Amino acid sequence: MRKRIATASSILFALILPAARAQAPAPTTRQLMLDLIHPASNDILLTVNRGGPSDDKEWAAMRRSALTLAESGNTLAAQGQPASEAWANAAKQLADAGSEAWKAAQAKDAKALAAVTAHIDASCTNCHKQFRPNVFPNASKARGSQ
C-alpha cells in the first residue's frame, strides 16, 4: 500500500511540477533589477565597505548575493534585446562579476571579494550608461561628441 501511495505521489508531482514551472512568467528587467540585482549588489558592496564578512553567516550571504548576480546576468542575457551585442556584453559582465564574487566568497577570501567590488560597480555603471541614460544623463552627450 505504501509503495502505491509513493508511486502515485511521484507521478502526481511529475505531472504538476512542470506545469507549475511553465506557468511562471519570465521576470522583467525592472523586476530583476529591483528584486534581485540591486539588493544583491548592495549587499556585497556594503558588506565589503564595512570591513568584509566576519562570520559564516555573512559569508553565506555573500555567496547567495554573488550567485544572484551571476544568474541574473545569465537571465538578462537570455531575455536579451534582439541582436544587441551591447546588451549581451553588459549581461555577461554582470554574470562574470557575480561568478568572481561567488568564487571569492566560497573561498572566504576577503581581499578577492573586495577586489571584485570594482567589477560589480563597473558592470552596473556601464550597463546603466547605455540602457538607462536618465541615470547618467551626461553619458549620451559624451558619446555623441566623440
Secondary structure, DSSP 8 states (H G I E B T S, - for coil): -HHHHHHHHHHHHHHHHHHHHHHS----HHHHIIIIIHHHHHHHHHHHHTT---SHHHHHHHHHHHHHHHHHHHHHHHH--TT-HHHHHHHHHHHHHHHHHHHHHHTT-HHHHHHHHHHHHHHHHHHHHHH-TTTSHHHHHHHHT-
